[in-house]
Amino acid sequence: MRALWNIFVLVLRDQRRALLRGALLGLAVLLMGVGLLGLSGWFITAAAAAGLAGLGAVFDVFRPSALVRLLALSRAAARYGERLLTHDATLLALETLRLRLLAAQLVAPYGRMVRLRGAQALNRLTADVDALDGVSLRLILPLVSGMLAQGIVFAGLWAFVGVKIALWLLLACLVGAAVILALAIRPAVPLSRRAEQAAQACRSRLVDLIRARRDLATHGRLAAQAALVQEAERRRMADRHRLDRIERRACAAVSALMVLVVAGALGLGISAVQAGEMVPAFAALAVFAALALAETLHPLRRAVADLGRMAEAARRVQRDLQGRAPVTVPEPVVAAGSGLQLRDLTLLRPGTPLPVLRGFDLQVAPGETVALTGASGSGKSTLLLAIAGLHPVAGGQILILGSPVQDWPETALRQYVTLVSQRHALMAGSVAEALRLADPEATEAQMMAVLEAVCLAPVIAGRGGLALQIGPRGEGLSGGEGRRLALARALLRKPRLLLLDEPTEGLDEATAALVLQGIRHMLPDAAILMASHRGAEAGFADRVVPLQG
């Protein structure tokens, strides 16, 4: 519940005025409902008593009936205003919360980011924020408004009909509601969590089915993946049916509780009338007020079904919001003529205490190309990640342009250093859009120049040129073409230090040599360090450094 409260505090902080006004209107709706039924009960009973006593001709029916109509119309207007304010404020606050979550993801540690799958991360983020709209609308605000209404009605009934009936209504409603909620929440919370997990699994599997449909069909797994989607949906529906039953039972229990409350108020009222302690009209007022108090309890039955989903979403969102905050540090002093220096460097394998490199030294001067060779697992890719600031250093130093890598602010580091990893990331869109991720202001001439450098311009010239549309993950391009497009994008950044992880994978020897020459032509003064497993790369380098791991 603490996480739920913390999320509500964030929502309240963003939309305090609108939520408070909405809460006051919600309280007014409840009180007007009690006043409407209570006044109607008093009016009907008092009018009947006046008629029986022969005083019907002098009984004032106009002012009570006018007040009844005023309460009815005012209640409808207040309900409309309350819904408008609270829903609008909640949606605006959730929009801000979604932006905060995205900002927190952008500064999350690299090790956490690489473990995120796109479909799962997006589904979880969307589902969590959607679940949190009920924190204010179906949980906190109805609970606070209901408790305040109960207290105000208690004070009013004490003044008009006596403490016995007022105390009975207060204690019976609060204690009975607490017992019903406690009994309903216990089985509902785990069911709600499981239903949400099944829903997210269904979405992720469906996205995987759509994205990988060709590979699945090729390997004969299309029907199996579709079955996994259907199985997750069946689990979700089964849990939702169980939750619906719990919600219906909670609703029936609340209705039974209110029957008991009304019966108790009626019995106490009859006893008081027979004892001459009150007139029948005020006893009727208490009974009808008890009927109206049911409105303070019924909204909470919806919260029972969604409480587990909301609590789980609130815990995840709170954890994500508490991620690493961006640190503002002064831009490091760039030493003239310096390139890359590694001093007594030690790196650990991800997630283990085992070293992948130990006591490693290396220097790459501006304008120099160095190739790292070694068997798979010897640490080439890990070393490139560490130099790019994406893998922690266990010992030693990495100096980029004369300053330790940890002293570089993120924005400045990316201006000086560019990494092209083995798995290039190309999103759906045109070739021009893919290139402009590196430089949004790049001209067509600049984009064509980098495409020429990587021998890709002739390939796309007859297919639409820069307007050529590619699909997600570079669909529509071969593996070698996609890699060259990623290399061209890196060249647009004009880095001082270029890190390449097997840059000519998928290219023939002649094309690989031309691409490497084009890269050096575009970046004549850059220090280039590449992980290599091909002769073309090693032959092009000024030096070859073997890694033993």
VEXLUM-289346 format. One record per residue (C-alpha): z, y, x; residue number from 1. Coordinates in nm, 2 decimals. Last residue first. Example, Ala and Ser with C-alpha at 12.3 -4.5 7.8 and 13.67 -1.06 7.14 Angstrom:
2
R      zz      yy      xx    i
R    0.71   -0.11    1.37    2
R    0.78   -0.45    1.23    1
***
This chain:
549
R      zz      yy      xx    i
R   -2.26   -1.34    4.11  549
R   -2.48   -1.40    4.41  548
R   -2.69   -1.08    4.36  547
R   -2.99   -1.02    4.58  546
R   -3.09   -0.66    4.67  545
R   -3.46   -0.60    4.71  544
R   -3.57   -0.26    4.86  543
R   -3.86   -0.02    4.82  542
R   -3.95   -0.20    4.49  541
R   -4.31   -0.28    4.39  540
R   -4.31   -0.63    4.54  539
R   -3.98   -0.71    4.36  538
R   -4.12   -0.60    4.03  537
R   -4.45   -0.78    4.07  536
R   -4.27   -1.09    4.19  535
R   -4.08   -1.13    3.87  534
R   -3.70   -1.18    3.81  533
R   -3.59   -0.82    3.84  532
R   -3.30   -0.61    3.73  531
R   -3.41   -0.25    3.80  530
R   -3.26    0.05    3.97  529
R   -3.47    0.37    3.98  528
R   -3.36    0.69    4.15  527
R   -3.58    0.97    4.01  526
R   -3.78    1.20    4.22  525
R   -4.14    1.08    4.13  524
R   -4.06    1.02    3.76  523
R   -4.40    1.02    3.59  522
R   -4.58    0.87    3.88  521
R   -4.29    0.62    3.94  520
R   -4.33    0.50    3.58  519
R   -4.71    0.48    3.60  518
R   -4.69    0.27    3.92  517
R   -4.45    0.03    3.74  516
R   -4.69    0.01    3.44  515
R   -4.99   -0.06    3.66  514
R   -4.81   -0.34    3.85  513
R   -4.70   -0.50    3.52  512
R   -5.06   -0.47    3.38  511
R   -5.20   -0.66    3.68  510
R   -4.92   -0.93    3.67  509
R   -4.94   -1.00    3.30  508
R   -4.68   -0.84    3.08  507
R   -4.42   -1.02    2.87  506
R   -4.12   -0.90    3.08  505
R   -4.23   -0.60    3.28  504
R   -3.91   -0.40    3.25  503
R   -3.66   -0.68    3.34  502
R   -3.36   -0.45    3.28  501
R   -3.45   -0.10    3.39  500
R   -3.20    0.17    3.48  499
R   -3.35    0.52    3.54  498
R   -3.14    0.78    3.72  497
R   -3.26    1.15    3.73  496
R   -3.39    1.10    3.37  495
R   -3.71    1.26    3.24  494
R   -3.62    1.19    2.87  493
R   -3.98    1.13    2.78  492
R   -3.99    0.84    3.03  491
R   -3.74    0.65    2.82  490
R   -3.97    0.66    2.52  489
R   -4.26    0.53    2.73  488
R   -4.04    0.24    2.85  487
R   -3.95    0.15    2.48  486
R   -4.32    0.16    2.40  485
R   -4.39   -0.06    2.69  484
R   -4.14   -0.31    2.57  483
R   -4.29   -0.31    2.22  482
R   -4.64   -0.37    2.36  481
R   -4.51   -0.66    2.57  480
R   -4.35   -0.83    2.27  479
R   -4.65   -0.77    2.06  478
R   -4.66   -0.48    1.81  477
R   -4.68   -0.50    1.43  476
R   -4.31   -0.55    1.39  475
R   -4.13   -0.33    1.64  474
R   -3.77   -0.42    1.54  473
R   -3.84   -0.29    1.19  472
R   -4.21   -0.23    1.12  471
R   -4.47   -0.02    1.31  470
R   -4.70    0.25    1.17  469
R   -4.97    0.39    1.39  468
R   -4.96    0.77    1.36  467
R   -4.95    0.82    1.73  466
R   -5.28    0.64    1.77  465
R   -5.42    0.50    1.44  464
R   -5.51    0.15    1.56  463
R   -5.80    0.23    1.79  462
R   -5.59    0.45    2.02  461
R   -5.30    0.21    2.00  460
R   -5.40   -0.02    2.29  459
R   -5.58    0.25    2.49  458
R   -5.25    0.46    2.50  457
R   -5.03    0.17    2.60  456
R   -5.09    0.15    2.98  455
R   -4.73    0.25    3.06  454
R   -4.83    0.59    3.21  453
R   -5.09    0.65    2.94  452
R   -4.82    0.62    2.67  451
R   -4.61    0.87    2.87  450
R   -4.90    1.12    2.88  449
R   -4.98    1.06    2.51  448
R   -4.63    1.16    2.41  447
R   -4.65    1.47    2.63  446
R   -4.98    1.57    2.48  445
R   -4.86    1.51    2.13  444
R   -4.57    1.75    2.19  443
R   -4.21    1.63    2.24  442
R   -3.95    1.84    2.05  441
R   -3.75    1.55    1.91  440
R   -3.72    1.40    2.26  439
R   -3.59    1.05    2.30  438
R   -3.60    0.96    1.93  437
R   -3.94    1.14    1.94  436
R   -4.10    0.84    2.08  435
R   -4.03    0.61    1.78  434
R   -4.13    0.89    1.55  433
R   -4.46    0.92    1.73  432
R   -4.52    0.55    1.71  431
R   -4.48    0.57    1.34  430
R   -4.19    0.43    1.14  429
R   -3.96    0.12    1.13  428
R   -3.71    0.11    1.41  427
R   -3.76    0.00    1.76  426
R   -3.46   -0.12    1.97  425
R   -3.55   -0.28    2.30  424
R   -3.38   -0.60    2.39  423
R   -3.39   -0.63    2.77  422
R   -3.23   -0.29    2.82  421
R   -3.39    0.04    2.90  420
R   -3.11    0.26    3.04  419
R   -3.14    0.63    3.09  418
R   -2.92    0.85    3.30  417
R   -2.92    1.23    3.36  416
R   -2.93    1.36    3.00  415
R   -2.74    1.06    2.87  414
R   -2.45    1.14    3.11  413
R   -2.45    1.50    2.99  412
R   -2.40    1.41    2.63  411
R   -2.14    1.14    2.70  410
R   -1.92    1.36    2.92  409
R   -1.93    1.24    3.28  408
R   -1.60    1.19    3.46  407
R   -1.60    0.81    3.39  406
R   -1.92    0.78    3.59  405
R   -1.77    0.92    3.90  404
R   -1.96    1.22    4.04  403
R   -2.20    1.24    4.33  402
R   -2.53    1.22    4.14  401
R   -2.38    0.91    3.97  400
R   -2.08    0.76    4.15  399
R   -1.96    0.42    4.04  398
R   -1.62    0.33    4.19  397
R   -1.41    0.03    4.28  396
R   -1.23   -0.20    4.04  395
R   -1.23   -0.34    3.69  394
R   -1.51   -0.11    3.57  393
R   -1.56   -0.12    3.19  392
R   -1.91   -0.17    3.05  391
R   -2.13    0.09    2.87  390
R   -2.11    0.38    3.12  389
R   -2.47    0.34    3.22  388
R   -2.37    0.21    3.56  387
R   -2.16   -0.05    3.39  386
R   -2.45   -0.16    3.16  385
R   -2.67   -0.19    3.47  384
R   -2.41   -0.41    3.64  383
R   -2.37   -0.63    3.34  382
R   -2.75   -0.68    3.32  381
R   -2.77   -0.80    3.69  380
R   -2.44   -1.00    3.68  379
R   -2.54   -1.34    3.84  378
R   -2.57   -1.49    3.49  377
R   -2.93   -1.59    3.53  376
R   -3.01   -1.63    3.90  375
R   -3.05   -1.33    4.13  374
R   -3.26   -1.02    4.20  373
R   -3.18   -0.65    4.18  372
R   -3.48   -0.43    4.26  371
R   -3.43   -0.09    4.42  370
R   -3.67    0.20    4.38  369
R   -3.61    0.52    4.57  368
R   -3.71    0.87    4.47  367
R   -3.35    0.99    4.47  366
R   -3.14    0.75    4.68  365
R   -3.00    0.42    4.56  364
R   -2.67    0.31    4.73  363
R   -2.50   -0.03    4.68  362
R   -2.17   -0.19    4.75  361
R   -2.02   -0.49    4.56  360
R   -1.66   -0.59    4.62  359
R   -1.66   -0.84    4.33  358
R   -1.92   -0.91    4.07  357
R   -1.90   -1.14    3.76  356
R   -1.52   -1.15    3.78  355
R   -1.33   -1.38    3.54  354
R   -1.07   -1.21    3.32  353
R   -1.28   -1.28    3.01  352
R   -1.41   -1.08    2.70  351
R   -1.72   -0.95    2.88  350
R   -1.74   -1.09    3.24  349
R   -1.55   -0.88    3.48  348
R   -1.68   -0.62    3.72  347
R   -1.57   -0.53    4.07  346
R   -1.73   -0.25    4.27  345
R   -1.64   -0.19    4.64  344
R   -1.83    0.14    4.62  343
R   -2.15    0.18    4.42  342
R   -2.35    0.49    4.48  341
R   -2.64    0.63    4.28  340
R   -2.85    0.94    4.36  339
R   -2.73    1.25    4.56  338
R   -2.98    1.51    4.68  337
R   -2.76    1.80    4.57  336
R   -2.42    1.69    4.44  335
R   -2.40    1.73    4.06  334
R   -2.06    1.89    3.96  333
R   -1.93    1.71    3.66  332
R   -1.95    1.86    3.31  331
R   -1.60    1.95    3.19  330
R   -1.44    1.70    2.96  329
R   -1.43    1.69    2.58  328
R   -1.30    1.35    2.47  327
R   -1.46    1.20    2.15  326
R   -1.19    1.02    1.95  325
R   -1.15    0.65    1.99  324
R   -1.10    0.47    1.66  323
R   -0.84    0.57    1.41  322
R   -1.10    0.62    1.14  321
R   -1.22    0.26    1.18  320
R   -0.86    0.13    1.14  319
R   -0.81    0.35    0.83  318
R   -1.14    0.23    0.69  317
R   -1.05   -0.14    0.74  316
R   -0.71   -0.10    0.59  315
R   -0.84    0.09    0.29  314
R   -1.11   -0.17    0.23  313
R   -0.86   -0.45    0.22  312
R   -0.63   -0.25   -0.01  311
R   -0.92   -0.16   -0.25  310
R   -1.05   -0.51   -0.27  309
R   -0.69   -0.65   -0.33  308
R   -0.62   -0.38   -0.59  307
R   -0.95   -0.43   -0.78  306
R   -0.84   -0.66   -1.06  305
R   -0.50   -0.52   -1.10  304
R   -0.63   -0.16   -1.09  303
R   -0.82   -0.23   -1.41  302
R   -0.49   -0.32   -1.58  301
R   -0.35    0.01   -1.47  300
R   -0.54    0.20   -1.73  299
R   -0.35    0.03   -2.01  298
R    0.00    0.16   -1.93  297
R    0.00    0.54   -2.01  296
R   -0.21    0.48   -2.32  295
R    0.05    0.25   -2.46  294
R    0.27    0.56   -2.48  293
R    0.09    0.65   -2.80  292
R    0.24    0.36   -3.00  291
R    0.59    0.47   -2.88  290
R    0.52    0.82   -3.00  289
R    0.43    0.67   -3.34  288
R    0.76    0.50   -3.36  287
R    0.96    0.80   -3.24  286
R    0.79    1.04   -3.49  285
R    0.86    0.78   -3.77  284
R    1.23    0.81   -3.69  283
R    1.20    1.19   -3.70  282
R    1.05    1.17   -4.05  281
R    1.32    0.93   -4.17  280
R    1.60    1.18   -4.11  279
R    1.86    1.12   -3.84  278
R    2.21    1.00   -3.78  277
R    2.27    0.90   -4.14  276
R    2.37    0.55   -4.05  275
R    2.08    0.41   -4.24  274
R    1.85    0.65   -4.06  273
R    1.99    0.55   -3.72  272
R    1.95    0.18   -3.80  271
R    1.60    0.24   -3.92  270
R    1.51    0.43   -3.60  269
R    1.66    0.17   -3.37  268
R    1.46   -0.10   -3.55  267
R    1.14    0.10   -3.54  266
R    1.19    0.18   -3.17  265
R    1.25   -0.19   -3.09  264
R    0.94   -0.29   -3.29  263
R    0.74   -0.02   -3.11  262
R    0.86   -0.15   -2.77  261
R    0.80   -0.51   -2.86  260
R    0.45   -0.44   -2.99  259
R    0.40   -0.23   -2.67  258
R    0.49   -0.53   -2.46  257
R    0.26   -0.76   -2.65  256
R   -0.03   -0.51   -2.58  255
R    0.07   -0.50   -2.21  254
R    0.07   -0.88   -2.20  253
R   -0.27   -0.89   -2.36  252
R   -0.41   -0.65   -2.11  251
R   -0.25   -0.85   -1.82  250
R   -0.40   -1.16   -1.97  249
R   -0.75   -1.00   -1.99  248
R   -0.72   -0.88   -1.63  247
R   -0.62   -1.23   -1.51  246
R   -0.91   -1.38   -1.69  245
R   -1.15   -1.12   -1.55  244
R   -1.01   -1.20   -1.20  243
R   -1.09   -1.57   -1.25  242
R   -1.44   -1.48   -1.36  241
R   -1.48   -1.25   -1.06  240
R   -1.38   -1.54   -0.83  239
R   -1.64   -1.77   -0.98  238
R   -1.91   -1.49   -0.97  237
R   -1.84   -1.43   -0.60  236
R   -1.85   -1.79   -0.51  235
R   -2.17   -1.84   -0.70  234
R   -2.32   -1.54   -0.51  233
R   -2.22   -1.69   -0.18  232
R   -2.39   -2.02   -0.27  231
R   -2.70   -1.84   -0.39  230
R   -2.74   -1.66   -0.06  229
R   -2.68   -1.98    0.13  228
R   -2.94   -2.16   -0.08  227
R   -3.19   -1.89    0.00  226
R   -3.12   -1.96    0.37  225
R   -3.18   -2.33    0.32  224
R   -3.50   -2.26    0.13  223
R   -3.64   -2.05    0.41  222
R   -3.52   -2.29    0.69  221
R   -3.85   -2.47    0.75  220
R   -3.88   -2.35    1.11  219
R   -4.19   -2.13    1.04  218
R   -4.05   -2.02    0.70  217
R   -3.73   -1.90    0.86  216
R   -3.92   -1.72    1.14  215
R   -4.13   -1.55    0.88  214
R   -3.85   -1.47    0.64  213
R   -3.64   -1.31    0.92  212
R   -3.59   -0.97    0.77  211
R   -3.58   -1.08    0.40  210
R   -3.35   -1.37    0.45  209
R   -3.13   -1.18    0.69  208
R   -3.09   -0.90    0.43  207
R   -3.01   -1.17    0.17  206
R   -2.75   -1.33    0.40  205
R   -2.59   -0.99    0.45  204
R   -2.58   -0.91    0.08  203
R   -2.44   -1.25   -0.01  202
R   -2.17   -1.24    0.26  201
R   -2.07   -0.89    0.14  200
R   -2.03   -1.02   -0.22  199
R   -1.84   -1.33   -0.09  198
R   -1.60   -1.11    0.10  197
R   -1.55   -0.89   -0.20  196
R   -1.47   -1.19   -0.43  195
R   -1.24   -1.33   -0.17  194
R   -1.04   -1.00   -0.15  193
R   -1.02   -0.98   -0.53  192
R   -0.90   -1.34   -0.55  191
R   -0.63   -1.27   -0.29  190
R   -0.51   -0.97   -0.48  189
R   -0.53   -1.11   -0.83  188
R   -0.28   -1.40   -0.79  187
R    0.02   -1.18   -0.70  186
R   -0.11   -0.87   -0.88  185
R   -0.06   -1.01   -1.23  184
R    0.30   -1.11   -1.21  183
R    0.40   -0.79   -1.03  182
R    0.20   -0.58   -1.28  181
R    0.35   -0.75   -1.58  180
R    0.71   -0.71   -1.44  179
R    0.65   -0.34   -1.36  178
R    0.50   -0.27   -1.70  177
R    0.80   -0.43   -1.87  176
R    1.05   -0.23   -1.66  175
R    0.87    0.10   -1.71  174
R    0.78    0.06   -2.08  173
R    1.12   -0.09   -2.19  172
R    1.32    0.15   -1.98  171
R    1.15    0.47   -2.11  170
R    1.12    0.36   -2.48  169
R    1.48    0.23   -2.49  168
R    1.61    0.55   -2.33  167
R    1.44    0.77   -2.58  166
R    1.55    0.56   -2.88  165
R    1.91    0.56   -2.76  164
R    1.92    0.93   -2.64  163
R    1.85    1.09   -2.97  162
R    1.56    1.18   -3.21  161
R    1.46    1.54   -3.12  160
R    1.61    1.63   -2.78  159
R    1.61    1.28   -2.64  158
R    1.26    1.23   -2.77  157
R    1.15    1.54   -2.57  156
R    1.32    1.43   -2.25  155
R    1.18    1.08   -2.27  154
R    0.84    1.21   -2.35  153
R    0.85    1.43   -2.03  152
R    0.96    1.13   -1.82  151
R    0.70    0.89   -1.96  150
R    0.43    1.16   -1.92  149
R    0.53    1.20   -1.55  148
R    0.52    0.83   -1.50  147
R    0.18    0.80   -1.66  146
R    0.03    1.09   -1.47  145
R    0.15    0.95   -1.14  144
R    0.02    0.60   -1.21  143
R   -0.31    0.72   -1.36  142
R   -0.36    0.95   -1.05  141
R   -0.27    0.68   -0.79  140
R   -0.45    0.38   -0.93  139
R   -0.77    0.40   -1.13  138
R   -0.93    0.73   -1.03  137
R   -0.75    0.80   -0.70  136
R   -0.77    0.46   -0.53  135
R   -1.06    0.36   -0.75  134
R   -1.32    0.55   -0.55  133
R   -1.21    0.34   -0.25  132
R   -1.42    0.04   -0.34  131
R   -1.74    0.24   -0.29  130
R   -1.63    0.34    0.06  129
R   -1.55   -0.02    0.15  128
R   -1.88   -0.15    0.00  127
R   -2.10    0.09    0.19  126
R   -1.93    0.05    0.52  125
R   -1.92   -0.33    0.48  124
R   -2.28   -0.35    0.38  123
R   -2.39   -0.13    0.67  122
R   -2.19   -0.32    0.93  121
R   -2.30   -0.66    0.79  120
R   -2.67   -0.57    0.79  119
R   -2.66   -0.41    1.13  118
R   -2.46   -0.67    1.31  117
R   -2.17   -0.53    1.49  116
R   -2.06   -0.70    1.81  115
R   -2.25   -0.45    2.03  114
R   -2.05   -0.17    1.87  113
R   -1.71   -0.32    1.96  112
R   -1.80   -0.36    2.33  111
R   -1.95   -0.01    2.34  110
R   -1.62    0.15    2.23  109
R   -1.65    0.35    1.91  108
R   -1.77    0.71    1.94  107
R   -2.06    0.68    1.70  106
R   -1.86    0.46    1.46  105
R   -1.60    0.73    1.42  104
R   -1.88    0.98    1.32  103
R   -2.01    0.73    1.07  102
R   -1.66    0.69    0.93  101
R   -1.60    1.06    0.91  100
R   -1.93    1.11    0.73   99
R   -1.83    0.84    0.47   98
R   -1.50    1.01    0.42   97
R   -1.68    1.34    0.35   96
R   -1.89    1.17    0.09   95
R   -1.58    1.00   -0.04   94
R   -1.42    1.34   -0.09   93
R   -1.72    1.47   -0.29   92
R   -1.72    1.16   -0.51   91
R   -1.35    1.19   -0.57   90
R   -1.37    1.56   -0.66   89
R   -1.66    1.50   -0.90   88
R   -1.48    1.21   -1.07   87
R   -1.15    1.40   -1.09   86
R   -1.29    1.72   -1.22   85
R   -1.53    1.58   -1.48   84
R   -1.30    1.32   -1.61   83
R   -1.01    1.56   -1.65   82
R   -1.24    1.82   -1.81   81
R   -1.37    1.57   -2.07   80
R   -1.02    1.44   -2.14   79
R   -0.89    1.80   -2.18   78
R   -1.16    1.88   -2.43   77
R   -1.09    1.57   -2.63   76
R   -0.72    1.64   -2.63   75
R   -0.77    2.00   -2.73   74
R   -0.97    1.89   -3.04   73
R   -0.71    1.64   -3.15   72
R   -0.42    1.86   -3.07   71
R   -0.57    2.15   -3.26   70
R   -0.64    1.92   -3.56   69
R   -0.28    1.80   -3.57   68
R   -0.16    2.16   -3.53   67
R   -0.37    2.26   -3.83   66
R   -0.22    1.97   -4.03   65
R    0.13    2.07   -3.94   64
R    0.07    2.44   -4.03   63
R   -0.11    2.37   -4.36   62
R    0.11    2.11   -4.52   61
R    0.41    2.33   -4.59   60
R    0.61    2.15   -4.87   59
R    0.66    2.38   -5.17   58
R    0.46    2.18   -5.42   57
R    0.57    1.84   -5.27   56
R    0.93    1.91   -5.34   55
R    0.99    1.65   -5.61   54
R    1.21    1.44   -5.38   53
R    0.95    1.16   -5.37   52
R    0.69    1.42   -5.27   51
R    0.91    1.57   -5.00   50
R    0.97    1.22   -4.86   49
R    0.60    1.15   -4.86   48
R    0.52    1.48   -4.68   47
R    0.80    1.41   -4.42   46
R    0.67    1.06   -4.36   45
R    0.30    1.17   -4.32   44
R    0.39    1.47   -4.11   43
R    0.64    1.29   -3.88   42
R    0.38    1.01   -3.81   41
R    0.11    1.27   -3.75   40
R    0.33    1.47   -3.52   39
R    0.41    1.16   -3.32   38
R    0.05    1.05   -3.30   37
R   -0.08    1.39   -3.19   36
R    0.22    1.47   -2.96   35
R    0.18    1.13   -2.78   34
R   -0.19    1.19   -2.74   33
R   -0.13    1.55   -2.64   32
R    0.11    1.43   -2.37   31
R   -0.14    1.18   -2.24   30
R   -0.42    1.42   -2.23   29
R   -0.20    1.69   -2.08   28
R   -0.11    1.45   -1.80   27
R   -0.48    1.39   -1.74   26
R   -0.54    1.77   -1.74   25
R   -0.27    1.81   -1.48   24
R   -0.42    1.53   -1.27   23
R   -0.76    1.69   -1.29   22
R   -0.62    2.03   -1.18   21
R   -0.45    1.85   -0.89   20
R   -0.77    1.67   -0.80   19
R   -0.98    1.98   -0.81   18
R   -0.74    2.18   -0.60   17
R   -0.67    1.92   -0.34   16
R   -1.03    1.80   -0.27   15
R   -1.04    1.73    0.10   14
R   -0.66    1.69    0.15   13
R   -0.64    1.48   -0.17   12
R   -0.90    1.24   -0.05   11
R   -0.73    1.21    0.29   10
R   -0.39    1.16    0.12    9
R   -0.55    0.90   -0.11    8
R   -0.67    0.71    0.20    7
R   -0.31    0.72    0.35    6
R   -0.17    0.60    0.02    5
R   -0.41    0.30    0.02    4
R   -0.32    0.22    0.38    3
R    0.05    0.23    0.29    2
R    0.00    0.00    0.00    1
***
